[in-house]
Amino acid sequence: MTSSAKWNKIVVVAATLLILALVNWAIWAKERHLTEGEVVYLTLAPVDPRSLMQGDYMALNFEIANRIQDALYARRLDDGEIRAADGHVVVHLDERRVARFQRLGAESDSLDDDEMRLRYRVRNGRVRFATDAFFFQEGHAERYEPARYGRFRVNERGEPLLVSLHDDELEKLGEVER
């Protein structure tokens, strides 16, 4: 084996180990987010009824995203600028931890005890939280039809991660009673 072949082998092994380490770190970070993140519920908003249930997923839109969209539009009218940037929103949490729009915010804003900062993203002119779809096992669409809330875990940076869908009473949907 030549020295360049040995060197190539070392580079391949090192790159593979680095990739595996990065993947495992990303998995650990998501698992930590799911277990340690603060619970918050976002109210679902109507979506196009033709795309509500498509195969094995439900299209999602959140009421707070519509409120952010309105606030961004009003800001554009005031500023005269068109900005479609990711940002933060400050929400008020009620006694059930259901979030209600308070104001557009920044990472440096101080928060009251009943407030939380959530990160949102603007994609294709629309405000998004974590995802715009909820996937489920094929043939189980009827279990998710009463969905009214998405349950999220929010990390210290305000990044939400969708965990489950819930009905009007905040009962988790999709689980089979035994």
PyMOL CGO cylinders between C-alpha atoms (Angstrom):
from pymol import cmd
from pymol.cgo import CYLINDER

trace = [
    CYLINDER, 0.00, 0.00, 0.00, 1.39, 3.38, -0.98, 0.3, 1, 1, 1, 1, 1, 1,
    CYLINDER, 1.39, 3.38, -0.98, 1.59, 6.30, 1.41, 0.3, 1, 1, 1, 1, 1, 1,
    CYLINDER, 1.59, 6.30, 1.41, -1.12, 8.20, -0.51, 0.3, 1, 1, 1, 1, 1, 1,
    CYLINDER, -1.12, 8.20, -0.51, -3.45, 5.18, -0.21, 0.3, 1, 1, 1, 1, 1, 1,
    CYLINDER, -3.45, 5.18, -0.21, -2.79, 5.06, 3.55, 0.3, 1, 1, 1, 1, 1, 1,
    CYLINDER, -2.79, 5.06, 3.55, -3.39, 8.80, 3.79, 0.3, 1, 1, 1, 1, 1, 1,
    CYLINDER, -3.39, 8.80, 3.79, -6.68, 8.45, 1.86, 0.3, 1, 1, 1, 1, 1, 1,
    CYLINDER, -6.68, 8.45, 1.86, -7.76, 5.66, 4.21, 0.3, 1, 1, 1, 1, 1, 1,
    CYLINDER, -7.76, 5.66, 4.21, -6.96, 7.80, 7.27, 0.3, 1, 1, 1, 1, 1, 1,
    CYLINDER, -6.96, 7.80, 7.27, -8.91, 10.75, 5.81, 0.3, 1, 1, 1, 1, 1, 1,
    CYLINDER, -8.91, 10.75, 5.81, -11.93, 8.52, 5.08, 0.3, 1, 1, 1, 1, 1, 1,
    CYLINDER, -11.93, 8.52, 5.08, -11.89, 7.03, 8.59, 0.3, 1, 1, 1, 1, 1, 1,
    CYLINDER, -11.89, 7.03, 8.59, -11.48, 10.48, 10.22, 0.3, 1, 1, 1, 1, 1, 1,
    CYLINDER, -11.48, 10.48, 10.22, -14.29, 11.97, 8.11, 0.3, 1, 1, 1, 1, 1, 1,
    CYLINDER, -14.29, 11.97, 8.11, -16.56, 9.04, 8.94, 0.3, 1, 1, 1, 1, 1, 1,
    CYLINDER, -16.56, 9.04, 8.94, -15.87, 9.42, 12.66, 0.3, 1, 1, 1, 1, 1, 1,
    CYLINDER, -15.87, 9.42, 12.66, -16.49, 13.17, 12.48, 0.3, 1, 1, 1, 1, 1, 1,
    CYLINDER, -16.49, 13.17, 12.48, -19.80, 12.67, 10.65, 0.3, 1, 1, 1, 1, 1, 1,
    CYLINDER, -19.80, 12.67, 10.65, -20.91, 10.03, 13.17, 0.3, 1, 1, 1, 1, 1, 1,
    CYLINDER, -20.91, 10.03, 13.17, -19.98, 12.33, 16.07, 0.3, 1, 1, 1, 1, 1, 1,
    CYLINDER, -19.98, 12.33, 16.07, -21.94, 15.24, 14.54, 0.3, 1, 1, 1, 1, 1, 1,
    CYLINDER, -21.94, 15.24, 14.54, -25.00, 13.07, 13.86, 0.3, 1, 1, 1, 1, 1, 1,
    CYLINDER, -25.00, 13.07, 13.86, -24.96, 11.68, 17.40, 0.3, 1, 1, 1, 1, 1, 1,
    CYLINDER, -24.96, 11.68, 17.40, -24.57, 15.17, 18.87, 0.3, 1, 1, 1, 1, 1, 1,
    CYLINDER, -24.57, 15.17, 18.87, -27.57, 16.38, 16.82, 0.3, 1, 1, 1, 1, 1, 1,
    CYLINDER, -27.57, 16.38, 16.82, -29.65, 13.43, 18.03, 0.3, 1, 1, 1, 1, 1, 1,
    CYLINDER, -29.65, 13.43, 18.03, -28.62, 14.07, 21.65, 0.3, 1, 1, 1, 1, 1, 1,
    CYLINDER, -28.62, 14.07, 21.65, -29.53, 17.77, 21.28, 0.3, 1, 1, 1, 1, 1, 1,
    CYLINDER, -29.53, 17.77, 21.28, -33.02, 16.93, 19.90, 0.3, 1, 1, 1, 1, 1, 1,
    CYLINDER, -33.02, 16.93, 19.90, -33.62, 14.35, 22.63, 0.3, 1, 1, 1, 1, 1, 1,
    CYLINDER, -33.62, 14.35, 22.63, -32.63, 16.92, 25.26, 0.3, 1, 1, 1, 1, 1, 1,
    CYLINDER, -32.63, 16.92, 25.26, -34.94, 19.46, 23.60, 0.3, 1, 1, 1, 1, 1, 1,
    CYLINDER, -34.94, 19.46, 23.60, -37.82, 16.94, 23.79, 0.3, 1, 1, 1, 1, 1, 1,
    CYLINDER, -37.82, 16.94, 23.79, -37.25, 16.09, 27.45, 0.3, 1, 1, 1, 1, 1, 1,
    CYLINDER, -37.25, 16.09, 27.45, -36.15, 19.42, 28.93, 0.3, 1, 1, 1, 1, 1, 1,
    CYLINDER, -36.15, 19.42, 28.93, -37.96, 21.97, 26.78, 0.3, 1, 1, 1, 1, 1, 1,
    CYLINDER, -37.96, 21.97, 26.78, -40.83, 23.98, 28.25, 0.3, 1, 1, 1, 1, 1, 1,
    CYLINDER, -40.83, 23.98, 28.25, -44.30, 22.84, 27.19, 0.3, 1, 1, 1, 1, 1, 1,
    CYLINDER, -44.30, 22.84, 27.19, -46.44, 25.29, 25.22, 0.3, 1, 1, 1, 1, 1, 1,
    CYLINDER, -46.44, 25.29, 25.22, -49.61, 24.80, 23.17, 0.3, 1, 1, 1, 1, 1, 1,
    CYLINDER, -49.61, 24.80, 23.17, -50.24, 26.70, 19.95, 0.3, 1, 1, 1, 1, 1, 1,
    CYLINDER, -50.24, 26.70, 19.95, -53.77, 26.99, 18.62, 0.3, 1, 1, 1, 1, 1, 1,
    CYLINDER, -53.77, 26.99, 18.62, -54.25, 25.52, 15.16, 0.3, 1, 1, 1, 1, 1, 1,
    CYLINDER, -54.25, 25.52, 15.16, -55.68, 27.81, 12.50, 0.3, 1, 1, 1, 1, 1, 1,
    CYLINDER, -55.68, 27.81, 12.50, -57.76, 26.68, 9.55, 0.3, 1, 1, 1, 1, 1, 1,
    CYLINDER, -57.76, 26.68, 9.55, -55.91, 25.50, 6.48, 0.3, 1, 1, 1, 1, 1, 1,
    CYLINDER, -55.91, 25.50, 6.48, -57.15, 24.82, 2.99, 0.3, 1, 1, 1, 1, 1, 1,
    CYLINDER, -57.15, 24.82, 2.99, -59.73, 22.04, 3.59, 0.3, 1, 1, 1, 1, 1, 1,
    CYLINDER, -59.73, 22.04, 3.59, -58.55, 20.27, 0.46, 0.3, 1, 1, 1, 1, 1, 1,
    CYLINDER, -58.55, 20.27, 0.46, -55.09, 19.87, 1.96, 0.3, 1, 1, 1, 1, 1, 1,
    CYLINDER, -55.09, 19.87, 1.96, -56.08, 19.28, 5.58, 0.3, 1, 1, 1, 1, 1, 1,
    CYLINDER, -56.08, 19.28, 5.58, -55.66, 15.52, 5.28, 0.3, 1, 1, 1, 1, 1, 1,
    CYLINDER, -55.66, 15.52, 5.28, -53.51, 14.20, 2.48, 0.3, 1, 1, 1, 1, 1, 1,
    CYLINDER, -53.51, 14.20, 2.48, -52.54, 10.58, 2.77, 0.3, 1, 1, 1, 1, 1, 1,
    CYLINDER, -52.54, 10.58, 2.77, -50.56, 10.09, 5.94, 0.3, 1, 1, 1, 1, 1, 1,
    CYLINDER, -50.56, 10.09, 5.94, -50.13, 13.69, 7.09, 0.3, 1, 1, 1, 1, 1, 1,
    CYLINDER, -50.13, 13.69, 7.09, -52.10, 16.75, 8.18, 0.3, 1, 1, 1, 1, 1, 1,
    CYLINDER, -52.10, 16.75, 8.18, -51.23, 20.21, 6.87, 0.3, 1, 1, 1, 1, 1, 1,
    CYLINDER, -51.23, 20.21, 6.87, -50.75, 22.61, 9.79, 0.3, 1, 1, 1, 1, 1, 1,
    CYLINDER, -50.75, 22.61, 9.79, -51.15, 26.33, 10.29, 0.3, 1, 1, 1, 1, 1, 1,
    CYLINDER, -51.15, 26.33, 10.29, -51.10, 28.09, 13.64, 0.3, 1, 1, 1, 1, 1, 1,
    CYLINDER, -51.10, 28.09, 13.64, -53.23, 31.04, 14.72, 0.3, 1, 1, 1, 1, 1, 1,
    CYLINDER, -53.23, 31.04, 14.72, -50.19, 32.80, 16.13, 0.3, 1, 1, 1, 1, 1, 1,
    CYLINDER, -50.19, 32.80, 16.13, -48.46, 32.61, 12.73, 0.3, 1, 1, 1, 1, 1, 1,
    CYLINDER, -48.46, 32.61, 12.73, -51.37, 34.57, 11.25, 0.3, 1, 1, 1, 1, 1, 1,
    CYLINDER, -51.37, 34.57, 11.25, -51.02, 37.19, 14.01, 0.3, 1, 1, 1, 1, 1, 1,
    CYLINDER, -51.02, 37.19, 14.01, -47.28, 37.48, 13.37, 0.3, 1, 1, 1, 1, 1, 1,
    CYLINDER, -47.28, 37.48, 13.37, -47.95, 37.81, 9.64, 0.3, 1, 1, 1, 1, 1, 1,
    CYLINDER, -47.95, 37.81, 9.64, -50.36, 40.68, 10.38, 0.3, 1, 1, 1, 1, 1, 1,
    CYLINDER, -50.36, 40.68, 10.38, -47.82, 42.36, 12.70, 0.3, 1, 1, 1, 1, 1, 1,
    CYLINDER, -47.82, 42.36, 12.70, -45.05, 42.03, 10.11, 0.3, 1, 1, 1, 1, 1, 1,
    CYLINDER, -45.05, 42.03, 10.11, -47.34, 43.51, 7.47, 0.3, 1, 1, 1, 1, 1, 1,
    CYLINDER, -47.34, 43.51, 7.47, -48.21, 46.46, 9.75, 0.3, 1, 1, 1, 1, 1, 1,
    CYLINDER, -48.21, 46.46, 9.75, -44.52, 46.99, 10.48, 0.3, 1, 1, 1, 1, 1, 1,
    CYLINDER, -44.52, 46.99, 10.48, -43.79, 47.06, 6.75, 0.3, 1, 1, 1, 1, 1, 1,
    CYLINDER, -43.79, 47.06, 6.75, -46.47, 49.71, 6.27, 0.3, 1, 1, 1, 1, 1, 1,
    CYLINDER, -46.47, 49.71, 6.27, -44.99, 51.80, 9.08, 0.3, 1, 1, 1, 1, 1, 1,
    CYLINDER, -44.99, 51.80, 9.08, -41.35, 51.38, 8.03, 0.3, 1, 1, 1, 1, 1, 1,
    CYLINDER, -41.35, 51.38, 8.03, -41.91, 51.41, 4.28, 0.3, 1, 1, 1, 1, 1, 1,
    CYLINDER, -41.91, 51.41, 4.28, -39.51, 48.47, 4.04, 0.3, 1, 1, 1, 1, 1, 1,
    CYLINDER, -39.51, 48.47, 4.04, -40.16, 44.92, 3.00, 0.3, 1, 1, 1, 1, 1, 1,
    CYLINDER, -40.16, 44.92, 3.00, -38.39, 42.53, 5.36, 0.3, 1, 1, 1, 1, 1, 1,
    CYLINDER, -38.39, 42.53, 5.36, -39.05, 38.81, 5.45, 0.3, 1, 1, 1, 1, 1, 1,
    CYLINDER, -39.05, 38.81, 5.45, -36.66, 37.78, 8.16, 0.3, 1, 1, 1, 1, 1, 1,
    CYLINDER, -36.66, 37.78, 8.16, -36.80, 35.11, 10.83, 0.3, 1, 1, 1, 1, 1, 1,
    CYLINDER, -36.80, 35.11, 10.83, -37.43, 36.46, 14.30, 0.3, 1, 1, 1, 1, 1, 1,
    CYLINDER, -37.43, 36.46, 14.30, -38.96, 36.07, 17.74, 0.3, 1, 1, 1, 1, 1, 1,
    CYLINDER, -38.96, 36.07, 17.74, -42.45, 36.58, 19.06, 0.3, 1, 1, 1, 1, 1, 1,
    CYLINDER, -42.45, 36.58, 19.06, -43.37, 37.11, 22.69, 0.3, 1, 1, 1, 1, 1, 1,
    CYLINDER, -43.37, 37.11, 22.69, -46.42, 35.13, 23.79, 0.3, 1, 1, 1, 1, 1, 1,
    CYLINDER, -46.42, 35.13, 23.79, -48.52, 35.18, 26.94, 0.3, 1, 1, 1, 1, 1, 1,
    CYLINDER, -48.52, 35.18, 26.94, -49.11, 31.74, 28.50, 0.3, 1, 1, 1, 1, 1, 1,
    CYLINDER, -49.11, 31.74, 28.50, -52.47, 31.15, 30.12, 0.3, 1, 1, 1, 1, 1, 1,
    CYLINDER, -52.47, 31.15, 30.12, -53.03, 28.71, 33.00, 0.3, 1, 1, 1, 1, 1, 1,
    CYLINDER, -53.03, 28.71, 33.00, -53.15, 25.78, 30.54, 0.3, 1, 1, 1, 1, 1, 1,
    CYLINDER, -53.15, 25.78, 30.54, -49.91, 26.96, 28.83, 0.3, 1, 1, 1, 1, 1, 1,
    CYLINDER, -49.91, 26.96, 28.83, -51.77, 27.95, 25.68, 0.3, 1, 1, 1, 1, 1, 1,
    CYLINDER, -51.77, 27.95, 25.68, -49.81, 30.73, 23.96, 0.3, 1, 1, 1, 1, 1, 1,
    CYLINDER, -49.81, 30.73, 23.96, -51.43, 34.00, 22.88, 0.3, 1, 1, 1, 1, 1, 1,
    CYLINDER, -51.43, 34.00, 22.88, -49.70, 36.61, 20.73, 0.3, 1, 1, 1, 1, 1, 1,
    CYLINDER, -49.70, 36.61, 20.73, -48.34, 39.57, 22.72, 0.3, 1, 1, 1, 1, 1, 1,
    CYLINDER, -48.34, 39.57, 22.72, -45.85, 41.31, 20.44, 0.3, 1, 1, 1, 1, 1, 1,
    CYLINDER, -45.85, 41.31, 20.44, -43.01, 40.82, 18.03, 0.3, 1, 1, 1, 1, 1, 1,
    CYLINDER, -43.01, 40.82, 18.03, -39.84, 40.62, 20.06, 0.3, 1, 1, 1, 1, 1, 1,
    CYLINDER, -39.84, 40.62, 20.06, -36.11, 40.25, 20.12, 0.3, 1, 1, 1, 1, 1, 1,
    CYLINDER, -36.11, 40.25, 20.12, -33.80, 37.87, 21.95, 0.3, 1, 1, 1, 1, 1, 1,
    CYLINDER, -33.80, 37.87, 21.95, -32.84, 40.66, 24.32, 0.3, 1, 1, 1, 1, 1, 1,
    CYLINDER, -32.84, 40.66, 24.32, -36.41, 41.58, 25.37, 0.3, 1, 1, 1, 1, 1, 1,
    CYLINDER, -36.41, 41.58, 25.37, -37.18, 41.08, 29.04, 0.3, 1, 1, 1, 1, 1, 1,
    CYLINDER, -37.18, 41.08, 29.04, -40.12, 38.80, 29.76, 0.3, 1, 1, 1, 1, 1, 1,
    CYLINDER, -40.12, 38.80, 29.76, -42.80, 38.69, 32.44, 0.3, 1, 1, 1, 1, 1, 1,
    CYLINDER, -42.80, 38.69, 32.44, -43.28, 35.44, 34.37, 0.3, 1, 1, 1, 1, 1, 1,
    CYLINDER, -43.28, 35.44, 34.37, -46.24, 34.45, 32.19, 0.3, 1, 1, 1, 1, 1, 1,
    CYLINDER, -46.24, 34.45, 32.19, -44.47, 35.19, 28.89, 0.3, 1, 1, 1, 1, 1, 1,
    CYLINDER, -44.47, 35.19, 28.89, -42.26, 33.15, 26.61, 0.3, 1, 1, 1, 1, 1, 1,
    CYLINDER, -42.26, 33.15, 26.61, -40.18, 33.93, 23.55, 0.3, 1, 1, 1, 1, 1, 1,
    CYLINDER, -40.18, 33.93, 23.55, -40.70, 31.73, 20.47, 0.3, 1, 1, 1, 1, 1, 1,
    CYLINDER, -40.70, 31.73, 20.47, -38.56, 31.69, 17.35, 0.3, 1, 1, 1, 1, 1, 1,
    CYLINDER, -38.56, 31.69, 17.35, -40.32, 31.74, 14.03, 0.3, 1, 1, 1, 1, 1, 1,
    CYLINDER, -40.32, 31.74, 14.03, -39.08, 31.42, 10.48, 0.3, 1, 1, 1, 1, 1, 1,
    CYLINDER, -39.08, 31.42, 10.48, -40.36, 33.07, 7.33, 0.3, 1, 1, 1, 1, 1, 1,
    CYLINDER, -40.36, 33.07, 7.33, -40.36, 30.72, 4.35, 0.3, 1, 1, 1, 1, 1, 1,
    CYLINDER, -40.36, 30.72, 4.35, -41.88, 31.57, 0.99, 0.3, 1, 1, 1, 1, 1, 1,
    CYLINDER, -41.88, 31.57, 0.99, -43.55, 34.59, 2.57, 0.3, 1, 1, 1, 1, 1, 1,
    CYLINDER, -43.55, 34.59, 2.57, -45.24, 32.51, 5.31, 0.3, 1, 1, 1, 1, 1, 1,
    CYLINDER, -45.24, 32.51, 5.31, -44.52, 32.34, 9.03, 0.3, 1, 1, 1, 1, 1, 1,
    CYLINDER, -44.52, 32.34, 9.03, -43.59, 28.84, 10.21, 0.3, 1, 1, 1, 1, 1, 1,
    CYLINDER, -43.59, 28.84, 10.21, -43.11, 27.19, 13.59, 0.3, 1, 1, 1, 1, 1, 1,
    CYLINDER, -43.11, 27.19, 13.59, -40.98, 24.05, 13.46, 0.3, 1, 1, 1, 1, 1, 1,
    CYLINDER, -40.98, 24.05, 13.46, -43.14, 22.38, 10.78, 0.3, 1, 1, 1, 1, 1, 1,
    CYLINDER, -43.14, 22.38, 10.78, -46.17, 22.83, 8.57, 0.3, 1, 1, 1, 1, 1, 1,
    CYLINDER, -46.17, 22.83, 8.57, -47.20, 19.17, 8.61, 0.3, 1, 1, 1, 1, 1, 1,
    CYLINDER, -47.20, 19.17, 8.61, -47.91, 16.42, 11.13, 0.3, 1, 1, 1, 1, 1, 1,
    CYLINDER, -47.91, 16.42, 11.13, -47.25, 12.87, 9.93, 0.3, 1, 1, 1, 1, 1, 1,
    CYLINDER, -47.25, 12.87, 9.93, -49.16, 9.86, 11.22, 0.3, 1, 1, 1, 1, 1, 1,
    CYLINDER, -49.16, 9.86, 11.22, -49.68, 6.21, 10.38, 0.3, 1, 1, 1, 1, 1, 1,
    CYLINDER, -49.68, 6.21, 10.38, -51.66, 5.62, 7.21, 0.3, 1, 1, 1, 1, 1, 1,
    CYLINDER, -51.66, 5.62, 7.21, -55.35, 5.01, 7.86, 0.3, 1, 1, 1, 1, 1, 1,
    CYLINDER, -55.35, 5.01, 7.86, -55.37, 6.95, 11.17, 0.3, 1, 1, 1, 1, 1, 1,
    CYLINDER, -55.37, 6.95, 11.17, -56.56, 10.33, 9.85, 0.3, 1, 1, 1, 1, 1, 1,
    CYLINDER, -56.56, 10.33, 9.85, -59.87, 10.20, 11.77, 0.3, 1, 1, 1, 1, 1, 1,
    CYLINDER, -59.87, 10.20, 11.77, -57.94, 10.14, 15.07, 0.3, 1, 1, 1, 1, 1, 1,
    CYLINDER, -57.94, 10.14, 15.07, -56.50, 13.58, 14.31, 0.3, 1, 1, 1, 1, 1, 1,
    CYLINDER, -56.50, 13.58, 14.31, -59.60, 15.30, 12.89, 0.3, 1, 1, 1, 1, 1, 1,
    CYLINDER, -59.60, 15.30, 12.89, -60.49, 16.91, 16.28, 0.3, 1, 1, 1, 1, 1, 1,
    CYLINDER, -60.49, 16.91, 16.28, -57.04, 18.53, 16.54, 0.3, 1, 1, 1, 1, 1, 1,
    CYLINDER, -57.04, 18.53, 16.54, -57.19, 22.10, 17.92, 0.3, 1, 1, 1, 1, 1, 1,
    CYLINDER, -57.19, 22.10, 17.92, -53.70, 22.53, 19.43, 0.3, 1, 1, 1, 1, 1, 1,
    CYLINDER, -53.70, 22.53, 19.43, -50.14, 21.56, 18.71, 0.3, 1, 1, 1, 1, 1, 1,
    CYLINDER, -50.14, 21.56, 18.71, -48.01, 20.73, 21.75, 0.3, 1, 1, 1, 1, 1, 1,
    CYLINDER, -48.01, 20.73, 21.75, -44.46, 22.00, 21.50, 0.3, 1, 1, 1, 1, 1, 1,
    CYLINDER, -44.46, 22.00, 21.50, -41.32, 21.75, 23.58, 0.3, 1, 1, 1, 1, 1, 1,
    CYLINDER, -41.32, 21.75, 23.58, -39.39, 25.02, 23.53, 0.3, 1, 1, 1, 1, 1, 1,
    CYLINDER, -39.39, 25.02, 23.53, -35.68, 25.19, 24.33, 0.3, 1, 1, 1, 1, 1, 1,
    CYLINDER, -35.68, 25.19, 24.33, -33.79, 28.06, 25.95, 0.3, 1, 1, 1, 1, 1, 1,
    CYLINDER, -33.79, 28.06, 25.95, -33.29, 29.76, 22.55, 0.3, 1, 1, 1, 1, 1, 1,
    CYLINDER, -33.29, 29.76, 22.55, -37.05, 29.81, 21.95, 0.3, 1, 1, 1, 1, 1, 1,
    CYLINDER, -37.05, 29.81, 21.95, -36.98, 27.14, 19.26, 0.3, 1, 1, 1, 1, 1, 1,
    CYLINDER, -36.98, 27.14, 19.26, -40.22, 25.13, 19.25, 0.3, 1, 1, 1, 1, 1, 1,
    CYLINDER, -40.22, 25.13, 19.25, -40.35, 21.41, 18.44, 0.3, 1, 1, 1, 1, 1, 1,
    CYLINDER, -40.35, 21.41, 18.44, -43.76, 19.86, 17.67, 0.3, 1, 1, 1, 1, 1, 1,
    CYLINDER, -43.76, 19.86, 17.67, -44.46, 16.87, 19.91, 0.3, 1, 1, 1, 1, 1, 1,
    CYLINDER, -44.46, 16.87, 19.91, -48.15, 15.99, 19.46, 0.3, 1, 1, 1, 1, 1, 1,
    CYLINDER, -48.15, 15.99, 19.46, -51.62, 17.20, 18.50, 0.3, 1, 1, 1, 1, 1, 1,
    CYLINDER, -51.62, 17.20, 18.50, -54.38, 17.78, 21.07, 0.3, 1, 1, 1, 1, 1, 1,
    CYLINDER, -54.38, 17.78, 21.07, -58.14, 18.40, 21.13, 0.3, 1, 1, 1, 1, 1, 1,
    CYLINDER, -58.14, 18.40, 21.13, -60.15, 21.25, 22.74, 0.3, 1, 1, 1, 1, 1, 1,
    CYLINDER, -60.15, 21.25, 22.74, -59.56, 19.78, 26.21, 0.3, 1, 1, 1, 1, 1, 1,
    CYLINDER, -59.56, 19.78, 26.21, -55.81, 19.38, 25.55, 0.3, 1, 1, 1, 1, 1, 1,
    CYLINDER, -55.81, 19.38, 25.55, -56.19, 15.59, 25.42, 0.3, 1, 1, 1, 1, 1, 1,
    CYLINDER, -56.19, 15.59, 25.42, -53.49, 13.99, 23.27, 0.3, 1, 1, 1, 1, 1, 1,
    CYLINDER, -53.49, 13.99, 23.27, -54.76, 12.61, 19.96, 0.3, 1, 1, 1, 1, 1, 1,
    CYLINDER, -54.76, 12.61, 19.96, -53.71, 9.52, 18.12, 0.3, 1, 1, 1, 1, 1, 1,
    CYLINDER, -53.71, 9.52, 18.12, -53.26, 7.09, 20.97, 0.3, 1, 1, 1, 1, 1, 1,
    CYLINDER, -53.26, 7.09, 20.97, -55.35, 3.96, 20.92, 0.3, 1, 1, 1, 1, 1, 1,
    CYLINDER, -55.35, 3.96, 20.92, -57.40, 3.26, 24.05, 0.3, 1, 1, 1, 1, 1, 1,
    CYLINDER, -57.40, 3.26, 24.05, -56.78, -0.20, 25.46, 0.3, 1, 1, 1, 1, 1, 1,
]
cmd.load_cgo(trace, "trace")
